[in-house]
Amino acid sequence: MTDIRTSASLLAALGLGLSCNASADFIKDSKASVEARNMYMNRDFRQSNAAQAKAEEWAQGFTLRVESGFTEGTVGFGLDAIAQTAIKLDSSRDRRGTGLLAYGAQSLEPEDNYGELGLTAKVRVSKSVLKLGTLQPQLPVAAYNDVRLLSSTYAGGLLTSQEVDGLTLNVGRLEKINLRDSSSNDEMNYGGVDSAHLDLAGGSYAVNPNLTLTYYYAQMDDIYQQHHFNLIHNAKLGEGVSLKTDLRYFDTREHGDHRYRSAARVDGGRIDNRFFNGMVTLGVGSHKFGLGYQNLSGDGDFAFPGLDPYSVNLVTFNVFSKAETDAWQARYDYDFSALGIPGLSFMTRYVSANHIETAAISGGKEWERDTDIAYVFQSGTLKGLNIRLRNATFRSSGGLTTDVDENRVIIGYPLALW
């Protein structure tokens, strides 16, 4: 099979080789931006007597994004690019592992710098766009991660169609993954077992402005197959009062030759579970009050690619996706614009989980408490500059997972180049 990156290069060359007139929108509709992100992160493990007392690193990242328009005509061609680099400011072998910096597999020394370049060829027909090459999907069955210096990427192909008003369809195949602290494209993987690819198909339909229904099917070759259903409803209850309901359900089973059984997990690594999670959020003026719940039943951990499961309990440190995990969440958000300070926001949440099953522990418990305060400059020379202070505390029972006290300081500055 022709390599996807080679196909992307050929499509790009074809699009760029058209006449200057046909390329007018290719240039005119293009845009480029760069984001500088400075991040300090400290994870303290000392309270759990872990072998590594803490993980502490400070680094600077830069991400350049360039997106072309499409050439004119019934079939339009375009090309996107993403270039990322991270620079070590402070780290060491005994403080590595925050996810900010790559480190050598043998030496375990954090790299002084690392980076990557990704290219994406795209073809548009009517309201459908095919992308080949580097991808960053945000879908319930496959999402990229962007909570460190650099964002993760996938390599593959993705077709997105919006031919029908209110309906968005996606069909794709992801063949490689590049994690947030890596500069290499690796095999799709779950539980330490490689897979040739992940196929996905599905979409979302806006029944009306307040109700959206979603369905997706995903299959990680020889590991798992998955059905996903999602309902999001927004209701206005009165002046300044709203209620948002977000309900998510996954049915995940084994697929193929079941190589995942070799993993040292509960039930021999078997995947056969149902995962319900959802959140109801009441908005009152500048306040938001959220209540979330999840139930993961069946055999094995919840399966997903990369680092981000589509769950309301994907929080700062933990993902609460171990086998049989039941959990609830309480969350509060406040927007300080009501007090005359636009751009300043506050969030705190608490997640408590129990009934957790692993190969070594039955009936385990976990909890996490997070607090964020963030400010985005609204005007002047520093417009867009954002500062976030993030604190997380995580605890588990019986050595289920290493306990953590964590602090992050994140400073970001996005700049539109054209």
DOMARKE-721656 format. One record per residue (C-alpha): residue in one letter; x, y, z. Coordinates in steps of 0.05 Angstrom, whole numbers, plus 5000, padded with zeros to 4 digits. Layout:
BEGIN
MILO  A  X  Y  Z
...
END
This chain:
BEGIN
MILO  M  5000  5000  5000
MILO  T  5026  5069  4983
MILO  D  5051  5107  5044
MILO  I  5002  5161  5066
MILO  R  5056  5214  5070
MILO  T  5077  5199  4998
MILO  S  5005  5205  4976
MILO  A  5000  5272  5012
MILO  S  5062  5297  4976
MILO  L  5035  5277  4908
MILO  L  4968  5311  4921
MILO  A  5003  5373  4945
MILO  A  5047  5375  4883
MILO  L  4987  5368  4839
MILO  G  4950  5424  4873
MILO  L  5010  5471  4873
MILO  G  5025  5456  4801
MILO  L  4961  5489  4776
MILO  S  4959  5558  4743
MILO  C  4969  5622  4783
MILO  N  4896  5642  4772
MILO  A  4872  5575  4797
MILO  S  4916  5584  4858
MILO  A  4888  5652  4877
MILO  D  4845  5625  4935
MILO  F  4902  5579  4955
MILO  I  4942  5640  4975
MILO  K  4887  5690  4992
MILO  D  4851  5644  5040
MILO  S  4915  5619  5074
MILO  K  4931  5635  5147
MILO  A  4989  5624  5194
MILO  S  4999  5630  5268
MILO  V  5052  5615  5320
MILO  E  5041  5599  5393
MILO  A  5096  5606  5446
MILO  R  5082  5564  5508
MILO  N  5125  5566  5571
MILO  M  5110  5513  5623
MILO  Y  5136  5494  5692
MILO  M  5110  5429  5721
MILO  N  5123  5395  5788
MILO  R  5096  5327  5808
MILO  D  5112  5308  5880
MILO  F  5108  5233  5894
MILO  R  5141  5233  5963
MILO  Q  5078  5219  6002
MILO  S  5072  5151  5968
MILO  N  5145  5130  5978
MILO  A  5154  5123  5903
MILO  A  5223  5107  5875
MILO  Q  5225  5176  5842
MILO  A  5213  5230  5894
MILO  K  5187  5281  5843
MILO  A  5183  5299  5770
MILO  E  5201  5372  5758
MILO  E  5215  5406  5691
MILO  W  5212  5474  5659
MILO  A  5212  5483  5584
MILO  Q  5193  5529  5526
MILO  G  5153  5506  5466
MILO  F  5136  5537  5398
MILO  T  5082  5513  5350
MILO  L  5076  5542  5279
MILO  R  5013  5527  5240
MILO  V  5004  5544  5167
MILO  E  4938  5529  5131
MILO  S  4928  5543  5057
MILO  G  4863  5558  5023
MILO  F  4840  5514  4965
MILO  T  4854  5523  4891
MILO  E  4794  5545  4850
MILO  G  4751  5496  4811
MILO  T  4705  5438  4824
MILO  V  4762  5401  4858
MILO  G  4805  5445  4903
MILO  F  4873  5427  4930
MILO  G  4909  5453  4991
MILO  L  4967  5440  5039
MILO  D  4974  5450  5114
MILO  A  5036  5446  5157
MILO  I  5051  5443  5231
MILO  A  5121  5453  5260
MILO  Q  5135  5443  5334
MILO  T  5197  5449  5377
MILO  A  5211  5444  5452
MILO  I  5271  5472  5489
MILO  K  5294  5449  5557
MILO  L  5303  5504  5608
MILO  D  5310  5460  5670
MILO  S  5308  5385  5681
MILO  S  5351  5325  5700
MILO  R  5352  5250  5696
MILO  D  5323  5242  5766
MILO  R  5267  5294  5753
MILO  R  5244  5273  5684
MILO  G  5176  5246  5664
MILO  T  5128  5305  5666
MILO  G  5110  5297  5593
MILO  L  5143  5364  5576
MILO  L  5208  5335  5547
MILO  A  5230  5274  5509
MILO  Y  5286  5233  5540
MILO  G  5333  5179  5515
MILO  A  5310  5107  5521
MILO  Q  5378  5084  5546
MILO  S  5408  5145  5580
MILO  L  5341  5170  5608
MILO  E  5370  5240  5601
MILO  P  5319  5293  5580
MILO  E  5333  5320  5511
MILO  D  5359  5392  5506
MILO  N  5310  5403  5449
MILO  Y  5266  5362  5402
MILO  G  5215  5377  5349
MILO  E  5174  5353  5290
MILO  L  5146  5375  5223
MILO  G  5079  5350  5197
MILO  L  5049  5361  5127
MILO  T  4977  5350  5107
MILO  A  4951  5349  5036
MILO  K  4877  5365  5028
MILO  V  4825  5359  4973
MILO  R  4757  5394  4974
MILO  V  4697  5375  4932
MILO  S  4634  5415  4948
MILO  K  4629  5413  5025
MILO  S  4672  5350  5034
MILO  V  4746  5352  5051
MILO  L  4795  5295  5049
MILO  K  4860  5304  5089
MILO  L  4921  5258  5082
MILO  G  4983  5263  5125
MILO  T  4989  5294  5194
MILO  L  4922  5298  5230
MILO  Q  4895  5326  5295
MILO  P  4824  5300  5301
MILO  Q  4780  5317  5360
MILO  L  4730  5260  5357
MILO  P  4699  5217  5412
MILO  V  4738  5155  5387
MILO  A  4804  5190  5372
MILO  A  4830  5256  5399
MILO  Y  4897  5291  5401
MILO  N  4928  5317  5466
MILO  D  4947  5390  5476
MILO  V  4960  5400  5550
MILO  R  5036  5401  5550
MILO  L  5087  5441  5509
MILO  L  5073  5406  5443
MILO  S  5009  5374  5418
MILO  S  5006  5302  5395
MILO  T  4990  5283  5323
MILO  Y  4966  5224  5282
MILO  A  4985  5203  5211
MILO  G  4931  5177  5166
MILO  G  4871  5199  5125
MILO  L  4806  5232  5145
MILO  L  4746  5251  5103
MILO  T  4698  5303  5132
MILO  S  4632  5317  5098
MILO  Q  4581  5372  5113
MILO  E  4537  5364  5051
MILO  V  4473  5363  5093
MILO  D  4457  5422  5138
MILO  G  4469  5404  5210
MILO  L  4502  5338  5194
MILO  T  4577  5326  5199
MILO  L  4605  5259  5177
MILO  N  4675  5232  5187
MILO  V  4709  5170  5158
MILO  G  4782  5156  5169
MILO  R  4841  5111  5182
MILO  L  4897  5129  5231
MILO  E  4962  5090  5221
MILO  K  5013  5125  5265
MILO  I  5014  5167  5329
MILO  N  5065  5219  5351
MILO  L  5058  5232  5426
MILO  R  5065  5300  5458
MILO  D  5136  5286  5484
MILO  S  5162  5250  5422
MILO  S  5188  5267  5353
MILO  S  5175  5198  5323
MILO  N  5113  5169  5289
MILO  D  5099  5103  5324
MILO  E  5050  5046  5313
MILO  M  4979  5054  5338
MILO  N  4979  5022  5406
MILO  Y  4936  5003  5466
MILO  G  4960  4970  5529
MILO  G  5030  4960  5502
MILO  V  5005  4922  5441
MILO  D  5016  4951  5371
MILO  S  4962  4955  5319
MILO  A  4967  4966  5244
MILO  H  4913  5020  5244
MILO  L  4850  5049  5275
MILO  D  4790  5057  5229
MILO  L  4733  5103  5247
MILO  A  4666  5125  5218
MILO  G  4608  5166  5244
MILO  G  4583  5236  5254
MILO  S  4540  5287  5291
MILO  Y  4472  5314  5274
MILO  A  4444  5379  5302
MILO  V  4370  5362  5308
MILO  N  4358  5435  5327
MILO  P  4402  5491  5356
MILO  N  4396  5460  5426
MILO  L  4402  5385  5412
MILO  T  4460  5346  5380
MILO  L  4463  5271  5371
MILO  T  4528  5234  5355
MILO  Y  4547  5163  5335
MILO  Y  4616  5135  5319
MILO  Y  4645  5066  5305
MILO  A  4719  5053  5315
MILO  Q  4762  4991  5306
MILO  M  4834  4985  5328
MILO  D  4859  4927  5286
MILO  D  4868  4862  5325
MILO  I  4854  4896  5392
MILO  Y  4783  4926  5399
MILO  Q  4720  4950  5365
MILO  Q  4677  5004  5394
MILO  H  4608  5038  5387
MILO  H  4597  5107  5415
MILO  F  4533  5147  5427
MILO  N  4529  5219  5452
MILO  L  4472  5267  5467
MILO  I  4484  5341  5482
MILO  H  4425  5385  5500
MILO  N  4425  5459  5520
MILO  A  4364  5490  5552
MILO  K  4350  5562  5572
MILO  L  4312  5562  5638
MILO  G  4306  5636  5647
MILO  E  4344  5702  5641
MILO  G  4417  5684  5653
MILO  V  4400  5612  5672
MILO  S  4418  5551  5629
MILO  L  4422  5476  5635
MILO  K  4470  5433  5594
MILO  T  4463  5358  5591
MILO  D  4521  5316  5562
MILO  L  4510  5241  5561
MILO  R  4562  5192  5531
MILO  Y  4560  5117  5522
MILO  F  4612  5067  5495
MILO  D  4605  4993  5480
MILO  T  4675  4962  5470
MILO  R  4692  4890  5451
MILO  E  4753  4852  5429
MILO  H  4773  4849  5355
MILO  G  4817  4803  5313
MILO  D  4867  4755  5342
MILO  H  4861  4784  5412
MILO  R  4935  4798  5422
MILO  Y  4916  4844  5479
MILO  R  4903  4782  5522
MILO  S  4979  4779  5532
MILO  A  4977  4843  5572
MILO  A  4983  4835  5648
MILO  R  4915  4864  5664
MILO  V  4853  4843  5702
MILO  D  4815  4786  5668
MILO  G  4878  4769  5628
MILO  G  4872  4834  5589
MILO  R  4803  4818  5561
MILO  I  4764  4877  5531
MILO  D  4689  4872  5538
MILO  N  4658  4932  5573
MILO  R  4604  4984  5573
MILO  F  4622  5056  5593
MILO  F  4569  5108  5611
MILO  N  4590  5177  5632
MILO  G  4555  5244  5633
MILO  M  4551  5313  5663
MILO  V  4495  5362  5678
MILO  T  4516  5435  5684
MILO  L  4473  5491  5712
MILO  G  4494  5561  5691
MILO  V  4471  5619  5733
MILO  G  4500  5685  5710
MILO  S  4576  5679  5717
MILO  H  4570  5615  5758
MILO  K  4569  5543  5732
MILO  F  4553  5483  5776
MILO  G  4567  5414  5747
MILO  L  4552  5344  5769
MILO  G  4581  5284  5733
MILO  Y  4575  5209  5738
MILO  Q  4606  5147  5705
MILO  N  4596  5072  5707
MILO  L  4646  5026  5673
MILO  S  4621  4954  5674
MILO  G  4645  4889  5643
MILO  D  4716  4863  5633
MILO  G  4779  4903  5624
MILO  D  4798  4976  5623
MILO  F  4764  5025  5577
MILO  A  4802  5025  5511
MILO  F  4821  5087  5471
MILO  P  4879  5112  5428
MILO  G  4930  5162  5453
MILO  L  4921  5195  5521
MILO  D  4851  5225  5520
MILO  P  4788  5183  5530
MILO  Y  4723  5219  5514
MILO  S  4700  5222  5586
MILO  V  4675  5276  5633
MILO  N  4726  5250  5682
MILO  L  4786  5264  5637
MILO  V  4816  5312  5688
MILO  T  4884  5342  5704
MILO  F  4922  5280  5726
MILO  N  4879  5217  5722
MILO  V  4830  5190  5670
MILO  F  4790  5142  5715
MILO  S  4785  5088  5662
MILO  K  4807  5025  5699
MILO  A  4762  4964  5698
MILO  E  4695  4970  5736
MILO  T  4708  5043  5757
MILO  D  4647  5080  5783
MILO  A  4658  5154  5795
MILO  W  4623  5219  5808
MILO  Q  4646  5291  5799
MILO  A  4627  5358  5827
MILO  R  4652  5420  5790
MILO  Y  4647  5496  5798
MILO  D  4667  5550  5748
MILO  Y  4666  5626  5756
MILO  D  4676  5681  5704
MILO  F  4703  5745  5736
MILO  S  4676  5789  5680
MILO  A  4615  5798  5725
MILO  L  4661  5835  5774
MILO  G  4691  5877  5719
MILO  I  4752  5833  5706
MILO  P  4741  5802  5637
MILO  G  4790  5747  5620
MILO  L  4798  5721  5691
MILO  S  4767  5653  5706
MILO  F  4767  5602  5762
MILO  M  4751  5527  5763
MILO  T  4752  5474  5817
MILO  R  4728  5402  5815
MILO  Y  4730  5338  5856
MILO  V  4725  5267  5828
MILO  S  4715  5206  5872
MILO  A  4719  5135  5844
MILO  N  4710  5065  5873
MILO  H  4699  4991  5856
MILO  I  4764  4992  5815
MILO  E  4792  4925  5791
MILO  T  4863  4910  5770
MILO  A  4905  4847  5767
MILO  A  4930  4861  5837
MILO  I  4874  4900  5872
MILO  S  4799  4890  5879
MILO  G  4752  4945  5901
MILO  G  4804  5000  5896
MILO  K  4789  5074  5906
MILO  E  4816  5138  5876
MILO  W  4801  5212  5882
MILO  E  4827  5276  5851
MILO  R  4818  5350  5868
MILO  D  4836  5404  5816
MILO  T  4839  5479  5819
MILO  D  4853  5526  5760
MILO  I  4857  5601  5756
MILO  A  4871  5633  5688
MILO  Y  4876  5702  5659
MILO  V  4876  5723  5586
MILO  F  4897  5795  5569
MILO  Q  4839  5827  5532
MILO  S  4873  5887  5498
MILO  G  4937  5925  5487
MILO  T  5006  5899  5467
MILO  L  4996  5835  5508
MILO  K  4927  5819  5480
MILO  G  4920  5743  5477
MILO  L  4975  5729  5528
MILO  N  4947  5677  5576
MILO  I  4971  5654  5644
MILO  R  4945  5593  5680
MILO  L  4960  5566  5749
MILO  R  4939  5494  5759
MILO  N  4940  5451  5821
MILO  A  4920  5378  5828
MILO  T  4919  5328  5885
MILO  F  4910  5254  5871
MILO  R  4904  5196  5920
MILO  S  4889  5122  5914
MILO  S  4879  5063  5961
MILO  G  4925  5005  5973
MILO  G  4980  5027  5925
MILO  L  4932  5025  5866
MILO  T  4968  5084  5833
MILO  T  5024  5130  5856
MILO  D  4997  5188  5897
MILO  V  5012  5257  5869
MILO  D  5013  5330  5889
MILO  E  5021  5372  5826
MILO  N  5030  5445  5806
MILO  R  5035  5475  5736
MILO  V  5049  5545  5713
MILO  I  5031  5556  5639
MILO  I  5043  5620  5599
MILO  G  5020  5621  5528
MILO  Y  5021  5674  5473
MILO  P  4987  5661  5406
MILO  L  5006  5707  5348
MILO  A  4971  5710  5280
MILO  L  5024  5719  5226
MILO  W  4974  5731  5170
END
